[in-house]
Amino acid sequence: MLNIGYISLVYHWASVTPGRRYGRILGFITGLLNFYAWIFVVSSIAYVFAEVTVQMWALFHPDYTPELWHIFVSVVLINVLCCGLVIFGNALQPMMQKLGILVVVGGGLTTVIVLAAMPKKHASSRSVW
């Protein structure tokens, strides 16, 4: 969950540290940069997810050739879907966070177990430590 206190802390210190003369303008610039950082992060995550979904479709359909507009349409659909989820499915978000942490922890443990169990020959303790 987003901690609002941490975000406002950045603006606070950017406004207080330089003093009265430059504090307001530096706090404003910090807020503006933080706003654009959030916008760019969200759009890059949507783009990566769209690229992955288009490439997964191409992987299972050998006669398909992806084009740039396919990725654009996928980005728009992902953004609309996420926006709809935030607007209409707000009550589902705690459950989705629990499911997400279960998938992340379960996937990490599965990866460690598989990587430890699969090799025929393991490195010696001396070379590892």
N, C-alpha and C positions, 0 to 999 in steps of 0.2 A: 504494500500500500504506500502511496506517495506521502512523504512526510513534509507537510507544508512549512513547518518550523525551520527545517533545513534550508528550504528554498529562500524564505524571507531572510535568513541569516546572511546569505550572500549579499543581498541588497543592503542590509543593515551595515555590514562592515565596509562595503564599498562607499557608503554614504558618510559613515562616521570617521573612518580612518584619515581621509585627507583634510578634514576640518570643515569649517563653515563655508569657506570660499569655493572650494571645488567639490564638496560632498554631494550636493544635489545632482550636478551634471554627471559625476562619475557613477552615482547610484542609478541614474537613468540609463547611462550607456551600458552598465552591467546588466540591468534588466532587459534592455534591448538585445544584447548579445545572448543572454540566456533564452529569450523568446525564440530567436532565430536558431539557436542550437537545438531546442526542442523540435522545432519545425523540421530541420534537416535530419535529425535522428529518426523521427517518425516516417518521413518520406523515404529515407534510405532503407529502413526496415521493411516498409511496404514493397519497395522495389526488389529487395533481395528475395522476399517471400514470393513475389510475382515471378521472378526469374526462375526460382526453384520449381514452382508449379508448372510453368510452361516447359521447362526442361524435363520434368518428370513425365509430362504428357508426350513429349517427343521421344522419350526413352521407350515407352510402351507402344508407340505408333511409329514404326520405322519409315513409313511413307510420308510422314508429316515434316514439313520444314518450317521452323518458327520464324516469324517476322517481327519487326519492332512494334508494330501496332498490336500484336497479340499480347506483348508484355505490358503495353500501355493500358489496354482494356483490363488486363488482369490486375494491374495496380489500382485502377479506378474501382473495380469490383471489391478488392480487398479493403480499400478505404471506406467504401459505402457499407460493407459488411461490418467492419470494426466500429464505425460510427453508429450504425443501427444497434449493435450489441451494447454499446455504452448508453445509448438513449433508452432502448426498450428492455434490455436485459441486465439492468443494474443489479438486480437481486441475485443474479447468477454469478456475479464476479467473485465472491468469496469461495464458492464451490470450484470455480475455474482455477483460482489460485492454489487451492489444495490439490486439485488434479495435476496442475502444472508442477508443483514441487514433488509430487509423487512420481511423475514421469521423469523429471530431472534426476532425482536421487536414485530411482530404480534403474534408469538408463546408465547412470554412472557406476553403480554397483555391478550391474550386468557386464559392462565393459571391462571393469577391473577383473572380475572373476573369469571372463572369457580369455582375456589377455594373459592371465596367470596360468590358466589350465591348458590352453591350446598348444603351446610350443612343445616339441619333442625333447628339446634340450634347453635347460635354463642356464643363465649366466652364473658363474660362481659367486659366492658371497663376497669374496675378496674384490672382484672386479666391480660389484655393485656398490659396496660401501667403501 
